[in-house]
Amino acid sequence: MLIEVFCPNLAEVHFPPTRDTAAIGSEHFHASKLCTRSQQLPIFNYNPGNYFYCLAGNACRLFFIGMKMTITIYHNPKCGTSRNTLAMIRNSGVEPEIIEYLKHPPSREKILELVAAMGLTVRDILRQRGTPYDELHLGEAHWTDAQLLDFIQEHPILMNRPIVITPLGTKLCRPSEVVLDILPSPQQKEFSKEDGEKVVDAHGRRVKK
């Protein structure tokens, strides 16, 4: 199986000659093999998207060659967080499927599917600011999931955004840089949010706060 290895600084990376996956994590590799942005290596049992550390201490990531790159974002173009998230998806070299959920609200079944994929509850995805949340007294604990879904169907703005689906998972991306945890491909260049906060450096690495 061919795996693509992305190392931000083109550092030397070594993979054990066995099928053991124990090296993934915080361990450093000790022999040398040049890792470039397009390096393809025949190794086994490594999970795509997992981070490890190369000799230089860089956070590297594994990607399956030919991984299906379908990405979907439930997007509100008027929301800065949603716009930043979309920009980071595009900065990974992928044009996602964009669903403007206020124009095309997801069905109850789809919302439940998204909530389950994120490991959240319906209440967890409710948005309070700029919505009828307070007017409807949705902070009260007696509402059931079915009732909350009714409210979301009637007022789609109550569903928080953006929700992103990738081959590596589904996330409510707040803050927007959460999307970096589930993007199959690395960032291609430096990225800053609309407010000027730098999120990705010139090597495509996430900036530590």
Contacts in CASP RR format, 6 or more apart in sequence:
PFRMAT RR
TARGET T0000
AUTHOR 0000-0000-0000
METHOD contacts of the structure
MODEL  1
MLIEVFCPNLAEVHFPPTRDTAAIGSEHFHASKLCTRSQQLPIFNYNPGN
YFYCLAGNACRLFFIGMKMTITIYHNPKCGTSRNTLAMIRNSGVEPEIIE
YLKHPPSREKILELVAAMGLTVRDILRQRGTPYDELHLGEAHWTDAQLLD
FIQEHPILMNRPIVITPLGTKLCRPSEVVLDILPSPQQKEFSKEDGEKVV
DAHGRRVKK
1 42 0 8 1.000
1 43 0 8 1.000
1 44 0 8 1.000
1 64 0 8 1.000
2 40 0 8 1.000
2 41 0 8 1.000
2 42 0 8 1.000
2 64 0 8 1.000
2 65 0 8 1.000
3 40 0 8 1.000
3 41 0 8 1.000
3 43 0 8 1.000
3 46 0 8 1.000
3 48 0 8 1.000
3 62 0 8 1.000
3 63 0 8 1.000
3 64 0 8 1.000
3 65 0 8 1.000
4 38 0 8 1.000
4 39 0 8 1.000
4 40 0 8 1.000
4 62 0 8 1.000
4 63 0 8 1.000
4 64 0 8 1.000
4 65 0 8 1.000
5 13 0 8 1.000
5 35 0 8 1.000
5 39 0 8 1.000
5 41 0 8 1.000
5 60 0 8 1.000
5 61 0 8 1.000
5 62 0 8 1.000
5 63 0 8 1.000
6 35 0 8 1.000
6 37 0 8 1.000
6 60 0 8 1.000
6 61 0 8 1.000
6 62 0 8 1.000
6 63 0 8 1.000
6 186 0 8 1.000
7 13 0 8 1.000
7 35 0 8 1.000
7 36 0 8 1.000
7 37 0 8 1.000
7 54 0 8 1.000
7 58 0 8 1.000
7 60 0 8 1.000
8 58 0 8 1.000
8 59 0 8 1.000
8 60 0 8 1.000
8 186 0 8 1.000
8 203 0 8 1.000
8 204 0 8 1.000
8 205 0 8 1.000
9 56 0 8 1.000
9 58 0 8 1.000
9 203 0 8 1.000
10 34 0 8 1.000
10 35 0 8 1.000
10 36 0 8 1.000
10 37 0 8 1.000
11 35 0 8 1.000
11 54 0 8 1.000
11 55 0 8 1.000
11 56 0 8 1.000
11 57 0 8 1.000
11 58 0 8 1.000
11 60 0 8 1.000
12 32 0 8 1.000
12 33 0 8 1.000
12 34 0 8 1.000
12 35 0 8 1.000
12 54 0 8 1.000
12 55 0 8 1.000
12 56 0 8 1.000
13 29 0 8 1.000
13 32 0 8 1.000
13 33 0 8 1.000
13 34 0 8 1.000
13 35 0 8 1.000
13 54 0 8 1.000
13 55 0 8 1.000
13 60 0 8 1.000
14 29 0 8 1.000
14 30 0 8 1.000
14 31 0 8 1.000
14 32 0 8 1.000
14 33 0 8 1.000
14 55 0 8 1.000
15 23 0 8 1.000
15 29 0 8 1.000
15 33 0 8 1.000
15 41 0 8 1.000
15 43 0 8 1.000
16 23 0 8 1.000
16 29 0 8 1.000
19 44 0 8 1.000
19 45 0 8 1.000
20 45 0 8 1.000
21 45 0 8 1.000
21 46 0 8 1.000
21 47 0 8 1.000
23 29 0 8 1.000
23 52 0 8 1.000
24 46 0 8 1.000
24 47 0 8 1.000
24 50 0 8 1.000
24 51 0 8 1.000
24 52 0 8 1.000
24 62 0 8 1.000
25 50 0 8 1.000
25 51 0 8 1.000
25 52 0 8 1.000
25 53 0 8 1.000
26 52 0 8 1.000
26 53 0 8 1.000
27 52 0 8 1.000
27 53 0 8 1.000
28 53 0 8 1.000
28 54 0 8 1.000
28 55 0 8 1.000
28 57 0 8 1.000
29 52 0 8 1.000
29 53 0 8 1.000
29 54 0 8 1.000
29 55 0 8 1.000
30 55 0 8 1.000
32 55 0 8 1.000
33 41 0 8 1.000
35 54 0 8 1.000
35 60 0 8 1.000
37 186 0 8 1.000
40 65 0 8 1.000
46 62 0 8 1.000
47 62 0 8 1.000
48 62 0 8 1.000
48 63 0 8 1.000
48 64 0 8 1.000
48 67 0 8 1.000
48 167 0 8 1.000
48 168 0 8 1.000
48 184 0 8 1.000
49 61 0 8 1.000
49 62 0 8 1.000
49 63 0 8 1.000
49 168 0 8 1.000
49 184 0 8 1.000
50 61 0 8 1.000
50 62 0 8 1.000
51 59 0 8 1.000
51 60 0 8 1.000
51 61 0 8 1.000
52 59 0 8 1.000
52 60 0 8 1.000
52 61 0 8 1.000
52 62 0 8 1.000
53 59 0 8 1.000
53 60 0 8 1.000
54 60 0 8 1.000
58 205 0 8 1.000
59 205 0 8 1.000
59 206 0 8 1.000
61 186 0 8 1.000
63 184 0 8 1.000
63 185 0 8 1.000
67 167 0 8 1.000
67 184 0 8 1.000
68 167 0 8 1.000
69 94 0 8 1.000
69 167 0 8 1.000
69 184 0 8 1.000
69 185 0 8 1.000
70 97 0 8 1.000
70 166 0 8 1.000
70 167 0 8 1.000
71 89 0 8 1.000
71 94 0 8 1.000
71 96 0 8 1.000
71 97 0 8 1.000
71 164 0 8 1.000
71 165 0 8 1.000
71 166 0 8 1.000
71 183 0 8 1.000
71 184 0 8 1.000
72 96 0 8 1.000
72 97 0 8 1.000
72 98 0 8 1.000
72 99 0 8 1.000
72 164 0 8 1.000
72 165 0 8 1.000
73 82 0 8 1.000
73 85 0 8 1.000
73 86 0 8 1.000
73 89 0 8 1.000
73 96 0 8 1.000
73 97 0 8 1.000
73 98 0 8 1.000
73 99 0 8 1.000
73 162 0 8 1.000
73 163 0 8 1.000
73 164 0 8 1.000
73 165 0 8 1.000
74 99 0 8 1.000
74 101 0 8 1.000
74 106 0 8 1.000
74 114 0 8 1.000
74 159 0 8 1.000
74 161 0 8 1.000
74 162 0 8 1.000
74 163 0 8 1.000
74 164 0 8 1.000
75 82 0 8 1.000
75 85 0 8 1.000
75 86 0 8 1.000
75 98 0 8 1.000
75 99 0 8 1.000
75 100 0 8 1.000
75 101 0 8 1.000
75 161 0 8 1.000
75 162 0 8 1.000
76 82 0 8 1.000
76 100 0 8 1.000
76 101 0 8 1.000
76 102 0 8 1.000
76 161 0 8 1.000
76 162 0 8 1.000
77 83 0 8 1.000
77 100 0 8 1.000
79 161 0 8 1.000
79 162 0 8 1.000
80 176 0 8 1.000
80 194 0 8 1.000
81 161 0 8 1.000
81 162 0 8 1.000
81 173 0 8 1.000
81 174 0 8 1.000
81 175 0 8 1.000
81 176 0 8 1.000
82 161 0 8 1.000
82 162 0 8 1.000
82 176 0 8 1.000
83 194 0 8 1.000
84 176 0 8 1.000
84 193 0 8 1.000
84 194 0 8 1.000
84 199 0 8 1.000
85 162 0 8 1.000
85 164 0 8 1.000
85 173 0 8 1.000
85 176 0 8 1.000
85 179 0 8 1.000
86 96 0 8 1.000
86 98 0 8 1.000
86 162 0 8 1.000
87 191 0 8 1.000
88 176 0 8 1.000
88 177 0 8 1.000
88 179 0 8 1.000
88 180 0 8 1.000
88 183 0 8 1.000
88 187 0 8 1.000
88 191 0 8 1.000
88 199 0 8 1.000
88 200 0 8 1.000
89 96 0 8 1.000
89 164 0 8 1.000
89 179 0 8 1.000
89 183 0 8 1.000
90 96 0 8 1.000
91 187 0 8 1.000
91 188 0 8 1.000
91 189 0 8 1.000
91 191 0 8 1.000
91 200 0 8 1.000
92 183 0 8 1.000
92 184 0 8 1.000
92 185 0 8 1.000
92 186 0 8 1.000
92 187 0 8 1.000
92 188 0 8 1.000
93 185 0 8 1.000
93 188 0 8 1.000
94 183 0 8 1.000
94 184 0 8 1.000
94 185 0 8 1.000
96 164 0 8 1.000
99 106 0 8 1.000
101 156 0 8 1.000
101 159 0 8 1.000
101 161 0 8 1.000
102 156 0 8 1.000
102 157 0 8 1.000
105 152 0 8 1.000
105 153 0 8 1.000
105 156 0 8 1.000
105 159 0 8 1.000
106 114 0 8 1.000
106 159 0 8 1.000
108 149 0 8 1.000
108 153 0 8 1.000
111 122 0 8 1.000
111 125 0 8 1.000
111 149 0 8 1.000
111 152 0 8 1.000
111 159 0 8 1.000
112 122 0 8 1.000
112 149 0 8 1.000
114 125 0 8 1.000
114 163 0 8 1.000
114 165 0 8 1.000
114 170 0 8 1.000
115 121 0 8 1.000
115 122 0 8 1.000
115 124 0 8 1.000
115 125 0 8 1.000
117 165 0 8 1.000
117 169 0 8 1.000
117 170 0 8 1.000
118 124 0 8 1.000
118 125 0 8 1.000
118 163 0 8 1.000
118 170 0 8 1.000
118 171 0 8 1.000
118 172 0 8 1.000
120 172 0 8 1.000
121 145 0 8 1.000
122 145 0 8 1.000
122 148 0 8 1.000
122 149 0 8 1.000
122 152 0 8 1.000
123 143 0 8 1.000
123 145 0 8 1.000
123 148 0 8 1.000
124 172 0 8 1.000
125 159 0 8 1.000
125 160 0 8 1.000
125 163 0 8 1.000
125 172 0 8 1.000
126 133 0 8 1.000
126 138 0 8 1.000
126 148 0 8 1.000
126 152 0 8 1.000
126 158 0 8 1.000
126 159 0 8 1.000
126 160 0 8 1.000
127 133 0 8 1.000
127 157 0 8 1.000
127 158 0 8 1.000
127 159 0 8 1.000
127 160 0 8 1.000
127 161 0 8 1.000
128 134 0 8 1.000
128 138 0 8 1.000
130 157 0 8 1.000
131 155 0 8 1.000
131 157 0 8 1.000
131 158 0 8 1.000
132 155 0 8 1.000
132 157 0 8 1.000
132 158 0 8 1.000
133 139 0 8 1.000
133 158 0 8 1.000
136 151 0 8 1.000
136 155 0 8 1.000
138 148 0 8 1.000
138 151 0 8 1.000
138 158 0 8 1.000
143 151 0 8 1.000
151 158 0 8 1.000
152 158 0 8 1.000
152 159 0 8 1.000
160 172 0 8 1.000
160 174 0 8 1.000
161 172 0 8 1.000
162 172 0 8 1.000
162 173 0 8 1.000
162 176 0 8 1.000
162 179 0 8 1.000
163 170 0 8 1.000
163 171 0 8 1.000
163 172 0 8 1.000
163 173 0 8 1.000
164 170 0 8 1.000
164 171 0 8 1.000
164 173 0 8 1.000
164 179 0 8 1.000
164 182 0 8 1.000
166 182 0 8 1.000
166 183 0 8 1.000
166 184 0 8 1.000
167 184 0 8 1.000
168 181 0 8 1.000
168 182 0 8 1.000
168 183 0 8 1.000
168 184 0 8 1.000
169 182 0 8 1.000
170 182 0 8 1.000
171 178 0 8 1.000
171 179 0 8 1.000
171 181 0 8 1.000
171 182 0 8 1.000
172 178 0 8 1.000
173 179 0 8 1.000
176 193 0 8 1.000
176 199 0 8 1.000
177 199 0 8 1.000
177 206 0 8 1.000
180 187 0 8 1.000
180 199 0 8 1.000
180 200 0 8 1.000
180 206 0 8 1.000
186 204 0 8 1.000
187 200 0 8 1.000
187 204 0 8 1.000
187 205 0 8 1.000
187 206 0 8 1.000
188 204 0 8 1.000
189 200 0 8 1.000
189 202 0 8 1.000
189 204 0 8 1.000
190 198 0 8 1.000
190 200 0 8 1.000
190 201 0 8 1.000
190 202 0 8 1.000
190 204 0 8 1.000
191 198 0 8 1.000
191 199 0 8 1.000
191 200 0 8 1.000
191 204 0 8 1.000
192 198 0 8 1.000
192 199 0 8 1.000
193 199 0 8 1.000
198 207 0 8 1.000
199 206 0 8 1.000
199 207 0 8 1.000
200 206 0 8 1.000
200 207 0 8 1.000
201 207 0 8 1.000
END
